[in-house]
Amino acid sequence: MEPTTNDTTNDINQSIAEYEKLYDELITKLEKCGSIAKLAKEYSTSIAKPGTSMLSIAEKTEDFIREKGGQPAFPVNLSLNDSAAHFTPSAEDKQVVPESGLLKVDVGVHLDGWITDTAVTVDLAGNYSEIADTAKLALDNALSEMKAGVSSRQIGKVIQTTIKSKGFKPVENLCGHSLERWILHAGLEIPNVEMGGHILQEGEIFAVEPFVSNGTGMVHEVAGETEIYSVASNKQVRLPESRRLLALVLEEYRLLPFAKRWLQEIPSLNLAINDLSRQGVLHGYPVLKESPGSIVAQAETTVVVEKDSVRILV
């Protein structure tokens, strides 16, 4: 028997209802995740006082996230001055927050693999308010432009124009990024300059993060300064230490970034990380820096693209 028009209509309506239910459940989870991330960011900035250990700030913030019912989506990043991203303290780190300068606090939270990512710049002595405010303004202007059907190139143009109008430079080789379950950088980009061509679609999740500099507008990797890793591929490895580490990381973090200091109890940790990195199983995130003596500011939030605007999660 052929299905009737009513049968087909009912099936379509049922499918739509199921999709809407799943979407609503996802939004509820993301909003809860975002509320934890917001609290964690506020907590982290409240304890980031001059003289405070950078390691204690990172560890206390990560514990705060867990206490609130979430999990860190990546190690807390605490990047100072010309460091733009990817600095998290090592287990032996003795650095303290300086009396002045800019501290970028970048926090990620996940619930069952769904991620929110947010960052704020702390002006430690009130000497760099203009560049910190510019990062926030560029973010606000970008969000006001974002909706389904808008090109990522247009968003980048808004960010670039805002930053240059204040006499600073956007960091060209850093960008916002799409988020998927268990994937922090999911392939799509929100540039900080006028480039790219992705057309935003309803339901896409993005971390939008303008970086503002008074230097060259470019960052570079710092060799030897890597404390953050993630799994890049899952393949057979020979060393028993490497096999054990890979199995643990996949179970605990899947594809999300992790800190070496989270795994200090693992025997032969450095040997295993070096072996897995050499084979391309682990991807390292070296610290990213601007030119010496420059200052970088950052502002970031996570959004869901909707028909006429974006839903701000953090």
Secondary structure as the mmCIF struct_conf table of DSSP 4:
data_model
#
loop_
_struct_conf.conf_type_id
_struct_conf.id
_struct_conf.beg_label_comp_id
_struct_conf.beg_label_asym_id
_struct_conf.beg_label_seq_id
_struct_conf.end_label_comp_id
_struct_conf.end_label_asym_id
_struct_conf.end_label_seq_id
HELX_LH_PP_P HELX_LH_PP_P1 GLU A 2 THR A 4
HELX_RH_AL_P HELX_RH_AL_P1 THR A 5 ILE A 47
TURN_TY1_P TURN_TY1_P1 PRO A 50 GLY A 51
STRN STRN1 SER A 53 SER A 53
HELX_RH_AL_P HELX_RH_AL_P2 MET A 54 GLU A 67
TURN_TY1_P TURN_TY1_P2 LYS A 68 GLY A 69
STRN STRN2 GLN A 71 PRO A 72
BEND BEND1 ALA A 73 PHE A 74
HELX_LH_PP_P HELX_LH_PP_P2 PRO A 75 VAL A 76
STRN STRN3 ASN A 77 LEU A 80
TURN_TY1_P TURN_TY1_P3 ASN A 81 ASP A 82
STRN STRN4 SER A 83 ALA A 85
TURN_TY1_P TURN_TY1_P4 ALA A 91 GLU A 92
STRN STRN5 VAL A 96 VAL A 96
BEND BEND2 GLU A 99 GLY A 101
STRN STRN6 LEU A 102 LEU A 111
TURN_TY1_P TURN_TY1_P5 ASP A 112 GLY A 113
STRN STRN7 TRP A 114 ASP A 123
BEND BEND3 LEU A 124 ASN A 127
HELX_RH_AL_P HELX_RH_AL_P3 SER A 129 GLU A 145
TURN_TY1_P TURN_TY1_P6 ALA A 148 GLY A 149
STRN STRN8 SER A 151 SER A 151
HELX_RH_AL_P HELX_RH_AL_P4 SER A 152 SER A 165
TURN_TY1_P TURN_TY1_P7 LYS A 166 GLY A 167
STRN STRN9 LYS A 169 PRO A 170
TURN_TY1_P TURN_TY1_P8 GLU A 172 ASN A 173
STRN STRN10 CYS A 175 SER A 178
STRN STRN11 GLU A 180 GLU A 180
TURN_TY1_P TURN_TY1_P9 ARG A 181 TRP A 182
STRN STRN12 ILE A 183 ILE A 183
BEND BEND4 LEU A 184 HIS A 185
BEND BEND5 GLY A 187 GLY A 187
STRN STRN13 GLU A 189 PRO A 191
BEND BEND6 ASN A 192 GLU A 194
HELX_LH_PP_P HELX_LH_PP_P3 HIS A 198 HIS A 198
STRN STRN14 ILE A 199 ILE A 199
HELX_LH_PP_P HELX_LH_PP_P4 LEU A 200 LEU A 200
TURN_TY1_P TURN_TY1_P10 GLU A 202 GLY A 203
STRN STRN15 ILE A 205 VAL A 208
STRN STRN16 PHE A 211 SER A 213
BEND BEND7 ASN A 214 GLY A 215
BEND BEND8 GLY A 217 GLY A 217
STRN STRN17 HIS A 220 VAL A 231
BEND BEND9 ARG A 238 ARG A 238
HELX_RH_AL_P HELX_RH_AL_P5 PRO A 240 GLU A 252
TURN_TY1_P TURN_TY1_P11 TYR A 253 LEU A 255
BEND BEND10 LEU A 256 LEU A 256
STRN STRN18 PHE A 258 ALA A 259
HELX_RH_3T_P HELX_RH_3T_P1 LYS A 260 LEU A 263
TURN_TY1_P TURN_TY1_P12 GLN A 264 GLU A 265
BEND BEND11 ILE A 266 ILE A 266
TURN_TY1_P TURN_TY1_P13 PRO A 267 SER A 268
HELX_RH_AL_P HELX_RH_AL_P6 LEU A 269 ARG A 278
TURN_TY1_P TURN_TY1_P14 GLN A 279 GLY A 280
BEND BEND12 VAL A 281 VAL A 281
STRN STRN19 LEU A 282 LYS A 289
BEND BEND13 SER A 291 SER A 291
TURN_TY1_P TURN_TY1_P15 PRO A 292 GLY A 293
STRN STRN20 VAL A 296 GLN A 298
STRN STRN21 GLU A 300 GLU A 300
STRN STRN22 THR A 301 VAL A 305
BEND BEND14 LYS A 307 SER A 309
STRN STRN23 VAL A 310 ILE A 312
#
